[in-house]
Amino acid sequence: MERVDRLVKIENVVASATLKHGIDLRDVARAFPKMKYHPDQFPGLVFRLKKPRTTILIFGSGKMVCTGAKSASEARRALRRVIRKLKDAGIVILGRLSTKIQNIVASANLGGKVDLVGWYSPRVLVEE
């Protein structure tokens, strides 16, 4: 089998954040009319950022979920940026944001086929 560089690339980082208080999503929707908020379809507000290119779901409970980041630091930066934008728009934010990385999705070329049916076998990579 030929040598293949096994470069691992982070595709997506999901981070959650929690405020110590709830947030009125109607106020956020009024302050940011381009953001999507349809409470009859989904209980959260969808807040999209261009830099870093991420999507933050904001819930009335004060919980937030950031997706689309390419690193843990980028996810945290996106969450801090949303908090700053909320504060600048007059939305009351008290205390510090507590963040946690929930999931990291990565891809890599393993240089062969992966036997998903026999994954439990000690020999997962099958040479071509």
Secondary structure, DSSP 4 states (H G I P E B T S, - for coil): -------EEEEEEEEEEE-SS---HHHHHHH-TTSEE-TTT-SEEEEEETTTTEEEEEETTSEEEEEEESSHHHHHHHHHHHHHHHHHTT----SPPEEEEEEEEEEE--SSEE-STTTTSS--EE--
